[in-house]
Every structure is written in structure tokens, then in C-alpha cells.
Amino acid sequence: MVMEILPLLEELLNARGPGGQEDEVRQVARRAMAACCDELSTDNAGNLVGVVRSTNRARPDAAIRVMAHLDEIAMIVKKVRRDGTLEVLALGGAQPISFGVCPVDILGDGQVLAGVLSYGSMHNSGSSANGRDVLAGAVKWQDVYVVTRQSRQVLDKAGVRPGTRVVLSQHWRKPFKVHDCIAAHFLDDRAPLAAVLHCAHLLLQRRNELSQDVWFVLTTLEEESNAGAMYAAARLPGDTTIAVEVGPVLDEYGTKLSADPIINTGDQKGYYSRSVVQALMAATHKAGYRPQPALLVDFASDASAVLSTGTDARAGCIAIPTENTHGFEMVLVEGISACALALMEYLLRPDDEVIPAQ
């Protein structure tokens, strides 16, 4: 089962997906969803939306929306300097430390160009503000630039301008195996995407047990504004949303790097619905895992965004425990399938809050 997930995960990781330009990731996900959804479409916000319908007579308002996001943290061009060097800012919750000095792909309108994300040389005397930040290890976006070795004329012809997205190059996107773990950039949210797609395939085989339709919504712009999720939630049936995410592994949250899913009880946008939290914990036990309940203060998800705007009546979040969130991330291989199994158990019995005796 796990080995079927890994090729899909690698393909998702290799696909570039900055906010507002998630086309490559959506194309990979569409191929995987086509085999298990009764209907599949892309809405006007760029969300990929598929539904697995119950074979029972289900009320439309009982439908559950499962959301995982297509986009990744990235950069956006602020200015093209006279010498062809690019000034960039964060796109989503990124810091320069998230990427380090590294190769990047510049997604111009006409073509993709190569560049190197740079801070400047460590061999400096600290006479400039940039040099002092580099020496202190406190690099800010104002210190960062992309070396292109191209003229402004060439960049202009390629469609590189303020607003152009810059992403970590495909040269550095290959996953790295560490014993029972996979490490890579952008496991947020590619690992949850793989879990959701795996869950959709499993759920299709047990659809006769579903008491409601399930809408799988792979969203855009989560890292910047949750705009895709809010657009979809306002238009699709149902009033319950479950976000599938990565969850930080930190002592302050009492979470550990394991296959056991993290059940988010609240974040910076508010607290998740108690009944949904309880049902997710019960489902995790049924799947054979021990849930890790956590109040993730410095965190947000599509589900908490939708709940905070009053678009939904109920929301919850299940997460794959992840080391180094928004960096070179690491998850257990089993953590992806564990999340898929727990999510499936929830979707089959979303009203069950009884945690089985251990």
C-alpha cells in the first residue's frame, strides 16, 4: 500500500506550484483523482474538485469537504535590477532560511529560466547592512536577490517582471530517504495531498458504507490567503470541512515524529469544532493509531479559515507529523498511509466520538 504512494509523492514533489500558479501540481493530482471520483472539475479559483457520492440517499447538506492545498511556499519578484538581478519577497510563510542559498526556477510568462538565490559572500568585512546580516546568520528578505546572468532585455522577453513567481528548482526537489522517513522540500502540502488521493481511492471501494457525499477539494492560495478554500466552501454542498495538513513536531506542542496523526484542536484563526476533533480522534484509533491532539498556536489551515469566516458550521484538521515544517521537511512513510486510513474511518462514521478502549 505504501509503495503505491511513493511514486505519486515523488511526482507531486517534482511539480512546481507557487500560489496562483499551481498548474503542474494540479495536473499530477488530476490524473490520480480521475480514477476514483464520480465527477471531477477545476473551478474558477483553480481548485481541483472531485466527489465520491454515497450510494445511500444522502442529504446534500450532510456532505463533507476534505481539503488539501496544491500550493507551496515560494518567492515573487519585486524588482528587476538594471543588471538582470532580481529582488524577491516571500510568497506565503517563507523565510530566507526556508530555502538557503540554492538553485531556483524563474517562472516567466514565456519560459522558465535558471537562477541562484543569493545572500552574498560570507567573506565580507561587515561594512554593509547586508554583510552584517549574512555574518550574523540573520538574513532578511531585503538581503536576498536572485542572480540570473541575463540582461533585462532577455528577462523582459521571457516575461520576467514584478509579480513573476520564483520557486526552488527541480534540481533540488528529489526526495531523500532517511531510514523510515522521506525528507524533501514541500512535503507541505504534497504529503497530505498524497494521503488525500490515497484516501479517495480507498473510499471508493467502501462507498456503500458512506452516509454522505465526500467532496475532495485540492485548493489554491492556501499559503497566502486561503482564498481557494473560501471560494469552494461558499459554493459546494455541506457545512463541514476537514483540512489535511502537515503538523509541526515540537516540544511546545507535545508532538513527536511518528506515524500517529496529529489532531489539531485549534490554531491562530480559532478553535476547531469539538465534535469533529473527537470524531477524528476516534477514527484514528479505529485505524490502529494513537492520535496526537495538539493546539497549534502558530499555524492555520484551510479549515480554520473557512470556520473563522462563518462559511462552515464545523471544521477539523488532521495532520501528518512533520519535522522542519517550511524547511527541508521529514515525515514517516507510514505517516502518509496512517493519515489516509484515519481520514477514511472518519468519513465513514463522522458522528462517532467514541474512542475504542485500549
Helices and strands as residue ranges (DSSP letters): H 2-14, H 23-33, E 39-42, E 48-52, G 60-62, E 64-69, E 74-80, E 86-91, H 96-99, E 102-107, E 112-118, H 129-136, G 141-143, E 145-147, H 152-157, E 165-168, G 170-172, E 176-178, E 181-185, H 187-205, G 207-209, E 214-219, H 227-233, E 240-248, G 251-253, E 262-267, E 270-271, H 274-286, E 292-295, H 302-308, E 314-322, E 328-332, H 333-348
